[in-house]
Amino acid sequence: MEGPLIERIRSIHDQPGVSAVHCIGPDGLCLVSSGNDNELVCGILSSIYYHAQKIENQCNSPVVVVEENSS
């Protein structure tokens, strides 16, 4: 299962304008990371993911996208 996930993460990271991709599991652990591998970043994203789960009362896990506009 890891192979397809790693391939998908790398294909997303290879897109123009993408600086990092992190896959965080339901327990808040960083499963796969591509790009910025700073542990602090995974911790912050894990916290955002945790709070996003509380906002959406659905069975599906939330997808968190962080965008930066540098213009």
N, C-alpha and C positions, 0 to 999 in steps of 0.2 A: 504494500500500500504506500510505502514511503516514496518509491520511485516516481509514480505518477504525480504525487503531491509536489515533490521537489521540482519536477519538470514544469508543472503549472506555475509554481512560484517564480521560477527562473524566466519563463516566457512572459509573465506579467512584468517582472523587473526589467526585462529587455526592451519594453515599450518606451518610446520617447517621453521624457519628462518624469519618469518614475525613478525615485532615488532609493527607495527601500520597500520591501514587502515582508510582512510578518504574519505568520499563521499562528493564532493563539487558540489553544484548546479550551473546552468548557470549564476546566479547572483553573484557567488563568495562566497556564504554562505556555511559554513560547515553544511551539513544536518545530517550526521551520522559519528561517530568516534569510533574507537575501538583501544585501546592501548594508545599510547602517546596522552593525551588530552590537551596538551599545546596549548593555543589559538594562540601563535606566530607561531607554526608549521602550523596550518590551514591557517593563513594569508599568510605565505610564499608559501604554496602549491596553494592557491587561486591565487596568483600573477603568479606563473608558469603556471597554468591552463589558465589564462587570456591571457598570451603571446603565449601559445600553440595554442589557438583559432586563433590568428592572423597569425601564421605560416601556418597552414592547412586551406585552403580555401574550406572546405567541409561542407555539411549540418550536418554531424554527429558531436557530441561533442567529443573532444579529450579525450584520456585516458592517464594520466600521471603516470608513474611508476618510483619511485626513489629507486635505489639500492645502497647498500653500501658494498664495499669489505673490510673486516677488516683483511685480511691476510697480 
